[in-house]
Amino acid sequence: MILQLILTWINLCYMVINMPNAIEIKKVDKQGRFVIPSDWRKREMKDTDEVFLLKKKGFLKIIPKKKVSLTKFFDKADLSIDSISNWAEFEKKFYEESH
């Protein structure tokens, strides 16, 4: 328990040193709501209105849910074939090799 507290404190100190103006004190209302700083929302939540909440004992981490374009990964997939001319044949060969 003490080691976990020390590691948490070290992690917090590291974050404060490497992220100036990173800590703000916010009031939480009776329903558990608080206001996310507008500068962070404008910078981090440009294309979304949703966030992931990572809940751990002692802290809550907020990560913006960003849209990912999967097309940038298409050329990186190696299927060990030159082209797909017959989809049924490709599926059969693909599943035979993967099992």
Secondary structure in CASP SS format (residue, H / E / C, confidence):
PFRMAT SS
TARGET T0000
AUTHOR 0000-0000-0000
METHOD secondary structure of the structure
MODEL  1
M C 1.00
I H 1.00
L H 1.00
Q H 1.00
L H 1.00
I H 1.00
L H 1.00
T H 1.00
W H 1.00
I H 1.00
N H 1.00
L H 1.00
C H 1.00
Y H 1.00
M H 1.00
V H 1.00
I H 1.00
N H 1.00
M C 1.00
P C 1.00
N C 1.00
A C 1.00
I C 1.00
E C 1.00
I C 1.00
K C 1.00
K C 1.00
V C 1.00
D C 1.00
K C 1.00
Q C 1.00
G C 1.00
R C 1.00
F C 1.00
V C 1.00
I C 1.00
P C 1.00
S H 1.00
D H 1.00
W H 1.00
R H 1.00
K H 1.00
R H 1.00
E H 1.00
M C 1.00
K C 1.00
D C 1.00
T C 1.00
D C 1.00
E C 1.00
V E 1.00
F E 1.00
L E 1.00
L E 1.00
K E 1.00
K E 1.00
K C 1.00
G C 1.00
F E 1.00
L E 1.00
K E 1.00
I E 1.00
I E 1.00
P E 1.00
K C 1.00
K C 1.00
K C 1.00
V C 1.00
S C 1.00
L H 1.00
T H 1.00
K H 1.00
F H 1.00
F H 1.00
D H 1.00
K H 1.00
A C 1.00
D C 1.00
L C 1.00
S C 1.00
I C 1.00
D C 1.00
S C 1.00
I C 1.00
S C 1.00
N C 1.00
W H 1.00
A H 1.00
E H 1.00
F H 1.00
E H 1.00
K H 1.00
K H 1.00
F H 1.00
Y H 1.00
E H 1.00
E H 1.00
S H 1.00
H C 1.00
END
